[in-house]
Every structure is written in C-alpha cells, then in structure tokens.
Amino acid sequence: MSSSDEVALNEGGMEISPPWGSIPVEAYILQNWDTSSATAPTDQLRHLVRLYIGAGYHDPTTLPSITPTDDQVTTILQLWRTPFQRAVATEPGQIGCIWLRTDYSAESEGAHESLLENLDLFNTLDDEDRLLDDEDLYDFGQEWQKILDLMPELVVSTDASTWHSSQTRLTKAEDELDKAKAYLAGEDIQGAPVELIESMRNVLPADQAGESVLRILLSKVHKTCVVNYILVEDSEALETQQLLLIFLDAHGRVARSSRMPPDQTEQMGGFWLDGSWDEVDEWMEADIGDDYQVGGLLPIWCYIKKMKKQQLRAWELLFYNNRFTSLLQGTPGTGKTKTVAGQGLGLALCEVKTLITAPSNTAARESLIKLVQMLREVLARFPQAEEWFDIVYLPTRSTTLSDIMEADVDWEIMTDHTIKEGQNQTGQADVDKYALWRHIAASFEEDNGNSSDTEKQTKAKVWLDVLEAYKYSHRISAKDKKKFFLAVEGKAKEIFSSPLSNVKIVICTCNTAHLLQDYGYKPRASLADEAAFGSEPELIIPAILSASKNQYSGDYMQLPPVVKSAGHNEQSSQLAMSLFKRFYDHDSVEFIRFRMNYRMPKVLARFPGMVTYGFLGAHPSTVVTSDTLKYYQEWWSSDSAKPYRDARRKSEFGGPENDNPQRLFINVKNRKCAPKQGGKSKRNFANINAVCDVIMNLFSHQHSIDITNIDRDKITALTPYKEELHEISRHVTMRLKMHNPKIQRFPRFRTIDSTQGGENEIVLLTVTPADQHNGSVIGFIRKWNWMNVALTRAKSALNIFGNLDLWRSQLPIITKIRKAKKFGYMIMDLLDMGDVIDVDGDKYLPKTFAELRNGRQTWTMEIEATPPESSAFNRRAQVCLNTHSDPKVKAEYERKLLDQMRAMRKTAEEFERLDKAGVEYDLPSASLNVPI
C-alpha cells in the first residue's frame, strides 16, 4: 500500500480498529504526554517510544485503554504513524517479521525487483503488506532502527506468561554457561553440562572442544533473548542480492545479524515457527551485536546477576513475577541494601524508572553509597554505561512548590535554606555528584552556554548571577530570591519529567518521596529498604506514587518504627507495627529470606545469629582481613594492649580457650549511670572513660612498616542514649585534639536508633545502664531489637562496654521480670566464651579542656546521684530476688540458662552443616508465629 492510499484511508473518517488508545504503546504515550513541554511533538513522541522500548516488557494491567480526545488523536497518535503502519504493528500474523526497504536510490529499482523475483511473500512474511516499500516513509538509508520508532510492537512484549517464561529460560541458560566455564577451568561444580562437554571431547581436541561447548551455550543464551527478526533491504542487499537478517531482543537491540539470499527467507519463516532457527548457518555464523559483545549490555546483565541463590530469587520476584508486592526479609549483613542497590541498577539498565527509599537519612545514604560502588565497578568495565541514565539523590526538605502556593513565605529564609542544603551534602564527592542540587546547577550552566535558545540562556544567567551573589554575601532583593527559588522548583520538574529526562533512579527518604508528585516523576518500580524501621504512614508515601512493582526489604527483629509512647498516643501499638511487619507471612505477598551474611565474620555473627534467628551464616568473603583488622590485631598483640590481654578472664564454665580479640566485653567496675538533673537520657561516665581509653590506646599504637595506619573514620562509638552520645563525642574529640591539635578526622558517633542500615569496621558499643540501686534496671535495651542492631554493625571487631557483674547480680529479674531472656543469654555467652575483660571505672570526667590538660586530679564533672525510689523493685521483682539470693539456687539458674544457650549453639551448628551441604531449610524465625 502506498502512502497516498494511507492518507486516503486516514481522511476518509473510517472507524479504526483497534480503537485509538487501546493499544498499550498508545496508552503509554498518552499517559506520559507532557502538554506543557516546549519540545517538538515529533521529538517527544520519539523519546517516549524509545522509553517504551527500553523497558522490554509492559504489564498491560498498568496500561489500561485510554479514550483519547479528538485533539489527542490528531496531534499525537496520527502524527506518530499512519493507520497502515499501525495495522502492520498490531497484526503480526504467525511469523511476525517484516521486510524493510531502506534504499531508494535511482538505480535501485531493478535490483529490488530482482530480490522479489520468484519469491512467495506469504511464506516469507505471512502477508504481503509486511513488505514496507515506500520512499516517503522508509527512506532510512543505513538507519534501519528508525522502524522501531514507528513499530515498537515488533519487539516489546505485553504478554506476561511469555515474558516470564523467557526470562526463566534466560536465567537457566546463563547458569549453564557459567557452570560450563567453571567446569572447563577445572572446578568441581554441580549442575555443569558434563554430557555435552564430554561428547565434544570425544570428537574434538580438548581446546577446540571447550570452545565449541561455550559457543553452543552462548548461542543458547542469545537465543533466549531474541523476540523477533527483520529483513532489511539496504544498499548492500541491493548490490549483493543478500538481505540483512537481524535478530532483535525485547529492547530493540541486535543480538546477531548476518546476510541471507532472498530464496532462503521462506525457509527462515518455517525455521522460526518450529523454533529451530538457531541451527541454521545464518544464526550460528552470524555477527554478534555490539550490545552482546564483551563490553556490551548482556555481560553487564550477567555480571549484576552473579549472586547467591536467595539474592537471585529476590531478583526473579521483582523482575519476572507478576505480584504487585514482594517482601525481602534480610538478617543483618545479608546484603539487603546491596541487593536493593543492584536491583535499582538493573532496572535502570532496562530503562525502568525506579524509586529507592528508606525511612532514615542514614539508610537512604547507604543505599546510594552501595549503588555508586556497584556502578563504579560496572563503569570500570563498561564506561559507556554512564550515558545511559541519570541518578538523583533527593534532599530531605519538606517544603515544596505546592506548600508555597498555600502560605506566606519568607523568601530570604527559603532561598538561604535551599542553597545551604544544596551546597552541604555528605562530603563524599562521588556520592554528592548525584544530589538534586548538583543536577540543577549543572542544568543552568548548560542553559547558560546554549546560545541557540536565548530565553533559556537569559534565565540561566540571572539564576547563576544570584547564586554567585549569594556565595559572596552580596545583597539580593526579595523579588530576586523568589524568582531564584521558583526557578529551582521549575528546573527540578524539568529534570524529572521532561520528555528528554534521563532520570531512571531516584533515592530519598520515604517522607521526601512526596516531592516526586510535584516534580512529575512516575516510578514504575518502588524499592523500600529498611522497611521494618519505617512507620506505616511513612511507607505509604512512596506507595501512593502507584508503581507497578513494590518491594519492601527489612528485618522485623531490628529496630521498629519510632512512635510516641502509649501514654501519649493510644494508637502507638498499631503505629509501631511497620507495613513490612503487617504484610509479613501474609499469603498475598511473595516472600524471600536471606540467610548469608556478608558483613560479619563468624565470630561476630555467631551469637546474634543463633539467639535471634536460629542461625546466621558468614560468607567466605568475611574471613578476608581488612587493613583496619590487621592494624587492630597487631595492636592487640602489642605491649600497648597488654593490660587488656592480662585482664581477660578465662571461660567461667569450661568453654574453649579463646584468644580471639574480635569480640570483647570490657567489664567496667565502679560504675554508675544517671541522667542530667531534670532529664531522662542516661549517661555512664565510667563507660565513657573506658571508651576513650581504648580509642587513645588503639591510636597510639606504633604499627609495623607493612601495616597501614588506621583511619579514625573506620571506628564507630555506639550508644543507646543521646546524652551519652554527646558526652562520648565531646570527650573523645577533646582527648584526640590534646594529643594532636591539627587532627581533622575523628571516629563516628551514633545512637543505636540512627545506625540501622549503617556499618563500620570497628564498633565500640557502650551499654549504658548501670543503675545505682538495682542492676536489673536496663531500660529500653531489654527489648532485644536494639541490642540485635547494635551487635550486628561491626565488620571486623566489636568491643562492648558495660557492667556485666552488676547485671549478673540480678540476672533472674532481668530474664524473668524484665522479660529480657536474650540479654541473659548474652551474659552467659560472654562468660562461657571467655570474652570478658575487667577494667577499673572512673566516674569523673573533665568539664573543660583545661581540666583535661591539667590532669585527672582536676576533673570535677561527677555523675549525678539518683534517688532509690527511682528504681525500686515491685513486689514480683523482690520475691524473685529473694528466691535467688541463695548462691546455690542462683548457680542452678545460671546453669539452666547456660544449657539453653548451648542448645541454641548446637542448633545453629546443625543449620551451618546443612548450609555448607547446600540443603534447603527454614529457620525457626522465618515466621512471626514461631517464638524464638
């Protein structure tokens, strides 16, 4: 059919089938059309269609039929393609391919007729209409890819079962190829295609046999990616009488291509229908497409997908399962955040708009850091990937343009806040480069250099002048500040939602995600990390953006959402249940649980793993000694650490000899804790002094020449209480500055609440409670979630500071009355493993730097006394204490706890044996209904 025929059909007012807007790609275009954009409609169409193709698969339920207005039909859909092209694209027939003529030079007509001579187009194409031969429409020259801008249906799938089954086959084919490579390299690996390998070795020399096997298996991988083929009649085809045969994947990329004489195209249709097309020479000897070469997209995809079974299952749930929501339960250190970051990167590579959120700034930043680390590895091998998508890290401010429209705003404060926030990011250059502010400033700089658009250039220059004036504290009028701020908001919207936007990953806190509604960013996938720590209202914020895929990752045995106490809020018991925990174990939600920890070595993972989850495996990578651990181990063996080594207790219950310093409990004597007068947040001066002593001792170590000096930033001092955090950070900083006035880097200081999602090489955990009257008063840390988080932050070494003898003196009350049995198990485990070091505590601190400099005898800051009634026993506690006051009864109770704890160890050892043997198993904590 000629172009004139198509125009006549178009103008004839005939009813079109299927109706306008009912085709998924048309619904996608109409859903995402930006009526306010200054971009030419043809350019916006091309951009949206390429985004549509980039996804490869579209769930038709997310693209319901849209009835467009007459204006939308005329100015968008009919502008895009003719009814004839639409019919070819949507009625593929049995074979589904097309014959595309792209060369219409004056001398080409005879050669074109020669190609068609004696050819049955029905056998080749199913329908003669699938021969696209119109100079007005298809004069593409060498740019045959333009046909996909008009007919994305040639490659994009909207059939869920077909798509998911193809992805499953791809995973299996990649796995078979990987195992064959390992087997040929001499590894003893289960599941390798041994029969194929040995059959090749029987007929070929060893080296040729291996190459042949890998070629066959690579062909299988490529075949599972192919969704269609097209025949291109280009200038070379007219000259050589050999059509260009191109095999395409779902993203429009070339898997393989070769040349084929026209008389064989009929047979190719038959081979395609019976699935044997990969056996013909035109496939086996074809050129591999650029994206499928080493350095192309397929190796990136395979590289990202090289992960353990549970991680791969999480990917399959997100990418290939048609469930709206999935849960990823990950115990500490099992790579939840890295998996989420990898999934975000994988989705971006598929051109899927993705949102990654977390309840806290710390957790959101960790997600970004992990993603940047993975991206850096990818870019090292595939530098071209940097151009494929943009990443934006959103600020945490809550004021948006919609807020401004509804209230009187102090533009000076608003603008100052925006600029300061933009210029003060994390301090990590490779992370800060993705901050929204950097994107905004870079976009204005680009506009300023664009002389072809004078209006944009003028606005950009004004904005940059105001920014420059602000930096040098020049006076700026309120009117200019208002324009400046509104320009920021307008530019943000342009960055996120213009047709030319390349943003595919946004990372922010759950609360900040509401900004995306104003900015017009519509994610198709939403991944929430540390979701068990977020309150239900927080997690609903990203959920209302209506992504078609939602994944919540977290651990209900770590910190719950922070809400007001029951005394302040009668709904606190419900608000303290996260959306994650509410969905957990629910039949309607797909679920995967990680068991392998990649953070902690076995010595650190053993106890929290067995007492909280039943077992927590340690990946072989955790035995690799970091530079920080090398320094720490050398310090432990040095004269500096001798007082600590000498004060280490032997196992109290006949446990094994233990000289490993990676988990130590510093038992601080002469201890007291108390809040400031009128306050509630506790401090323990003896613990603070003990932490300072260890840090100063550690940093003063003179390391050997082959050991790298320790980076102070690799140490985190952790505490449950904010007031104690303030004192620890103040006194550690003072002591370090006294020894080195020019010091610039310091350890990190965190509360347990703020560290979830974080980690560090060495963690110094001060367990504050040391009540002056009753040792069983241990505050909110009796809830094991807090201790579980604290015990699982260290990657190399964990030093715990506390008052073990005091707690032990009232152990029955802690475990029975306070219901903190796991805390009791921790005490027994420390005693049994011989990890306790006794030190004398000091309840005084220097109030000023002068007191510190003048020596201990001048310190005047003493811990406050607390009244006995503030921690008096109730009747049940007093009865319990009286019952266990007899040393014999007390010893029997400790032995009972010890036996229970050792039974947990044996259970964990059995799980470890199953894990090493590759046997599938469920841990007791896999269900909320099973008590631990």
PyMOL commands that set and color helices and strands:
alter all, ss='L'
color gray80, all
select helices_A, chain A and resi 3-11+24-32+41-55+60-62+70-80+83-90+106-116+121-125+128-130+135-138+146-150+152-154+160-184+194-203+206-225+235-240+262-274+277-279+281-284+290-292+297-304+309-319+336-349+361-381+383-387+401-405+411-423+429-432+436-448+454-471+478-497+511-519+531-533+536-543+572-575+579-583+602-613+620-623+627-636+642-646+685-699+712-714+722-739+752-755+779-782+784-791+804-809+811-817+821-833+849-854+856-858+868-871+875-883+887-917+924-926
alter helices_A, ss='H'
color red, helices_A
select strands_A, chain A and resi 99-101+131-132+226-233+243-249+254-260+287-288+325-330+354-358+390-393+503-509+525-528+549-554+590-594+596-597+617-618+663-668+674-675+682-683+715-719+748-751+760-766+794-802+836-839+844-845+861-862
alter strands_A, ss='S'
color yellow, strands_A
deselect
rebuild
show_as cartoon
